[in-house]
Amino acid sequence: MKVKKASKRKFDEELIEDKYEEVREKINENEGNKRIRFLLPLKTKDGSIKKQVIEEDIESEEEEEKFNENENIEEEVENDSDNDFIETFQMKKQNVKVKKDMSEIELMAHRRKLLNERKIKIGLTASTLLENPEIKVKNFTVLLDFMEENTPEKLAGKLRPKKGDHRIIPEPELQLGEVAITCMCDLLATHPYFNYSSNIVCFLIPYLNNKYPKVREIVAKCFSQIFKEDKKLELTLTIVRKLNQLIKAKEYSLHTEALSVLLSLRIRNVNLDKERDEELKQKKLQNHKSRILALSKRERKRNKKLQEVEKELLETKAEENKAQAEKVLTEIISIVFTIYFKVIKTFPNSKILSSCLEGLAKFAHCINLDFYQDLVNAINKLLANGNLGLRERLHCIQTVFTILSGHGSSLTIDPHRFYLHLYKILPDVHMARNEENCEILVHCLTQALINRRKRVTQARLNSFIKKILTVTLQLQHHGSLGLLGVVRKLLQLCKTTEILLDTDSSVGEGLYQPELDDPEYCNAHRTAAWELVALQRHYHSIVQKMAKNLACNVPTSGEGSLIAEIAKLSAEELYSQYNPSEVAFNPPVSVPKKNVGKYSITFRGHFIDFKFSNYIEKYKEFSNIRTNLDFYEALQIESAL
């Protein structure tokens, strides 16, 4: 009986399965290209049983299966003599391999074909995903596989080898790595506020210390652009923080780009003491308010005074948004100065010292008053060691005089030793090797002599003016104009300097000693500005006019005066406006006129003077013999004429 029941049960199950298949085939025939999938039924709350049926598109599945066969594609990059990237592909499942003897055109065509296939696959996968995201959720895996492939987009990591790995990177991989870094930098510069911007910053920061100069240049250019265009300053603060971490991790032993990029920060009028001043102001207002409440006797008078104080308090609160931006900027400059001070005090011999001093010279007006004395002493120690180059010494002097010309003007610091350093290195700036330092020199002289003219002695001013005029003879025209602009300003503001324009002056005793290093004892009042005579024959027309203007004691009208366009320019503007770095001469040089001499040859080929004609004939007779022309004899003939 048991055997009969089991066989009967098995027979019933087979009939049910056959019936199920027949129904499914009929449904598939009616639906055409639709495939029906029957899932387990669901029992609803009311007790009824609901069937689950899913319709699938057969064509989309076939396309997906077709492209899934090609999902593992490897790219190998080679470089030809023209530095073009030629990629060869190996397809594992389709067994499509690149032949070694393929030409460049065939390789490029093969590459284009594979790229088009990839584009089609990405498009179809994304479109089917959008049509039914719940069912086609596996398409995400297909799209993510493209990102995880071993392609040159990951070659950027090869530009940062592990410690101890001294293998030389092949040129093709190096170029692809530079392309990858460039793409990341362009993404960050174009969209600096998207979600993963901080991640990209963390990725790019180490490349500022990369051993390849081109890579450092790409990243530094990107960060400089962000510093100039970032209005929210949030990304700027992130970059500065990460940069500070990198500098600490490398113990200040890194390339100069890591610090020179900070020079692009938009730091103008940041006062690190402003927060403390605001707190003191708030405290005074609160105390004033409490005194009014305690001392007032009449209600009306008290209310009036209270309204005035409340109005002032509201005005201070209205600036909270502005104060928040200033707070971020203050934090940025605090981190920057922390880096600079650490380099000067702890690592004065590092190769980033030059960039550090240049940054201090640019942002010295923002330094907190509490650090002025320590900073000046540290800079004086650097100058005393004598290990700095000319540019570094100029930056040190510029930093000190920027401090003393701004918030630190009230400090009791004797700048005499810095005037000695500046006076001593003036002749070292010349056209042969280091004229690019002339711009820094113009800034230093403006701050040391013009901005502090009331605290400079007459002897020191005269000595500086005399040596400045001497230096103008060894510079290009834009450098000479910058220094002449400093002298012109001093002649306008300090009438005691007119003694250098008097050639018959015999005031005082002694002789001018230009070889001395101390301007106080050079006796510059015993000489005159003879350099202005030579400068009036300068090759540049504006230098000629400027020299004549100074020789005539800077007149505003009449002979020797300058036109308004030139007279209103400062020393820095004169230097930059006439800079020939763009290979453009300003103003343009006119074509010289044809000069016809007094004695010339007639149209018939005969000489007017027979003596000179005889001399030429005599020379022709000995033309076959290698003899030199006797110019002395020619001059005697000319003088006799």
Secondary structure, DSSP 8 states (H G I E B T S, - for coil): -HHHHHHHHHHHHHHHHHHHHHHHHHHHHHHTTEEEEEEEEEE-TTS-EEEEEEEEEHHHHHHHHHHHTT--EEEEEEE-TT--EEEEEEETTTTEE--TT--HHHHHHHHHHHHHHHHHHHHHHHHHHHH-TTT-TTHHHHHHHHHTS--GGGGGGGGS--TT------HHHHHHHHHHHHHHHHHHHH-TTSTTHHHHHHHHGGGGG-SSHHHHHHHHHHHHHHHHH-SS-HHHHHHHHHHHHHHHHTTT-S-THHHHGGGG----S--TTHHHHHHHHHHHHHHHHHHHHHH--SHHHHHHHHHHHHHHHHHHHTTHHHHHHHHHHHHHHHHHHHHHHHHHHH-TTSTTHHHHHHHHHHHGGGS-GGGHHHHHHHHHHHHHHT---HHHHHHHHHHHHHHHHTGGGGS----HHHHHHHHHHGGG--TTT-GGGHHHHHHHHIIIIITTGGGS-HHHHHHHHHHHHHHHTTS-HHHHHHHHHHHHHHHHH-GGGGGGG-TT---SSS---TT-S-GGGS-GGGS--THHHHHTT-SSHHHHHHHHHHHTT--SSSTT---HHHHT--HHHHHHHT-GGGS--SS----------SS-B-TTS-BSSHHHHHHHHHHHHTSSS-----HHHHHHHHHH-
